[in-house]
Amino acid sequence: MFRAPVRLYRWHLGWLLGSRFCLLTHTGRSTGRPRQTVLEVAGRDPDTGAILVASGFGRASQWYRNICQDARVHVRVGRRSSEALARPFTPDESGRAMALYASRHPRAARQLLRVCGVEAGVDGEDFYAVGHDFIPFVALTPTGAFLE
């Protein structure tokens, strides 16, 4: 079930997920083989074109560990794709990004925390602390133009 969104992208139907999700192709740190995961787009940086994603299962997520080893990735949003560089945020940046995400998507933010087994209140400081301590964010900055 968790792999169903990846299959949609492989069948060229990723556009059905809209612009709220992206397919991240990264390199396995042990195997060197391409790996794929679908992530929610938590935000965008209009200055750099970066897509912001979060590792809901923390720094132990395989994709997160892989991009820390090799930052060169490929990202697809809907029908558009680009090569990109992944940059993990500092804990402070992650805290601010989580608080901003929670202000824009409060229901989704609370649900994400429940899925991850993290208890938090409903104010920005709680979400900042969760982002700072548990949920790292990553900027996926395109190295070229997004192509269809």
Secondary structure per residue as TSV (DSSP state, phi and psi in degrees):
chain	resnum	aa	ss	phi	psi
A	1	M	-	360.0	-42.4
A	2	F	T	-65.8	-24.9
A	3	R	T	-86.8	-7.4
A	4	A	H	-56.0	-44.1
A	5	P	H	-61.6	-34.4
A	6	V	H	-63.2	-42.5
A	7	R	H	-61.8	-38.7
A	8	L	H	-57.9	-44.7
A	9	Y	H	-65.0	-40.4
A	10	R	H	-64.3	-30.6
A	11	W	T	-87.8	11.5
A	12	H	T	61.4	33.6
A	13	L	-	-116.6	18.3
A	14	G	G	-60.1	-25.7
A	15	W	G	-60.6	-21.9
A	16	L	G	-63.9	-25.2
A	17	L	G	-83.4	-7.1
A	18	G	G	73.0	-161.7
A	19	S	G	-94.1	6.8
A	20	R	G	-85.1	-8.7
A	21	F	E	-132.8	155.3
A	22	C	E	-138.0	153.7
A	23	L	E	-99.2	120.0
A	24	L	E	-104.3	121.9
A	25	T	E	-106.7	122.9
A	26	H	E	-133.9	172.9
A	27	T	E	-104.1	128.9
A	28	G	-	-63.2	130.8
A	29	R	T	-71.3	-25.2
A	30	S	T	-94.3	-41.1
A	31	T	T	-92.5	-26.3
A	32	G	-	75.9	6.0
A	33	R	-	-91.6	153.3
A	34	P	E	-65.7	139.3
A	35	R	E	-128.7	151.1
A	36	Q	E	-132.6	146.3
A	37	T	E	-150.1	148.9
A	38	V	E	-101.1	131.9
A	39	L	E	-127.5	150.7
A	40	E	E	-75.1	138.0
A	41	V	-	-80.1	113.0
A	42	A	-	-86.1	-16.1
A	43	G	E	172.5	179.1
A	44	R	E	-140.3	148.2
A	45	D	-	-104.0	108.0
A	46	P	T	-65.5	-23.7
A	47	D	T	-73.1	-41.3
A	48	T	T	-104.8	-14.2
A	49	G	-	80.4	5.8
A	50	A	-	-67.5	145.9
A	51	I	E	-101.4	131.5
A	52	L	E	-100.5	130.4
A	53	V	E	-130.3	162.1
A	54	A	E	-125.8	146.4
A	55	S	-	-93.5	91.0
A	56	G	T	-57.4	-26.6
A	57	F	T	-101.3	21.1
A	58	G	G	79.0	-163.0
A	59	R	G	-74.6	-5.8
A	60	A	G	-86.9	-9.9
A	61	S	-	-59.0	138.4
A	62	Q	H	-60.1	-45.1
A	63	W	H	-62.5	-37.9
A	64	Y	H	-65.9	-44.3
A	65	R	H	-64.1	-36.0
A	66	N	H	-66.8	-43.1
A	67	I	H	-72.3	-22.5
A	68	C	H	-70.3	-27.8
A	69	Q	H	-81.6	-42.3
A	70	D	-	-140.8	108.4
A	71	A	-	-77.4	-9.0
A	72	R	E	-77.3	121.4
A	73	V	E	-136.7	172.3
A	74	H	E	-124.9	135.0
A	75	V	E	-126.9	137.4
A	76	R	E	-126.6	128.8
A	77	V	E	-123.5	114.2
A	78	G	T	62.1	-121.1
A	79	R	T	-97.0	-3.7
A	80	R	E	-102.9	143.9
A	81	S	E	-145.6	160.5
A	82	S	E	-160.1	152.2
A	83	E	E	-70.7	151.2
A	84	A	E	-152.8	167.4
A	85	L	E	-114.1	132.2
A	86	A	E	-94.6	130.5
A	87	R	E	-127.2	109.2
A	88	P	E	-63.8	138.8
A	89	F	-	-76.3	155.3
A	90	T	-	-69.4	163.6
A	91	P	H	-55.7	-39.9
A	92	D	H	-65.0	-44.7
A	93	E	H	-61.6	-41.6
A	94	S	H	-63.6	-40.5
A	95	G	H	-61.1	-45.4
A	96	R	H	-65.7	-40.1
A	97	A	H	-65.0	-39.7
A	98	M	H	-66.4	-41.5
A	99	A	H	-63.1	-40.7
A	100	L	H	-66.5	-44.9
A	101	Y	H	-58.1	-44.9
A	102	A	H	-64.2	-33.6
A	103	S	H	-70.7	-29.9
A	104	R	H	-87.1	-32.5
A	105	H	-	-134.6	68.1
A	106	P	H	-60.9	-41.1
A	107	R	H	-66.5	-45.6
A	108	A	H	-64.0	-37.7
A	109	A	H	-64.9	-44.8
A	110	R	H	-64.4	-38.9
A	111	Q	H	-65.6	-41.5
A	112	L	H	-58.0	-44.2
A	113	L	H	-64.7	-40.4
A	114	R	H	-62.6	-44.6
A	115	V	H	-60.2	-36.2
A	116	C	T	-84.2	-3.1
A	117	G	T	76.1	24.3
A	118	V	-	-108.2	129.9
A	119	E	-	-96.3	132.2
A	120	A	-	-147.2	157.2
A	121	G	-	-76.7	-150.1
A	122	V	S	-120.7	7.4
A	123	D	S	-99.0	165.2
A	124	G	H	-60.4	-32.8
A	125	E	H	-65.5	-38.3
A	126	D	H	-63.6	-44.4
A	127	F	H	-67.6	-37.5
A	128	Y	H	-58.2	-46.5
A	129	A	H	-62.5	-40.2
A	130	V	H	-64.8	-44.9
A	131	G	H	-63.9	-40.2
A	132	H	H	-65.4	-42.9
A	133	D	H	-98.3	-28.5
A	134	F	T	-125.4	-35.6
A	135	I	-	-117.6	97.3
A	136	P	-	-76.4	142.8
A	137	F	E	-103.0	156.9
A	138	V	E	-136.9	136.6
A	139	A	E	-96.6	126.4
A	140	L	E	-105.2	97.8
A	141	T	E	-96.6	119.4
A	142	P	E	-61.0	139.5
A	143	T	S	-96.0	-4.5
A	144	G	S	-150.3	-171.1
A	145	A	-	-76.1	149.4
A	146	F	-	-73.3	126.4
A	147	L	B	-112.2	151.3
A	148	E	-	-93.9	360.0
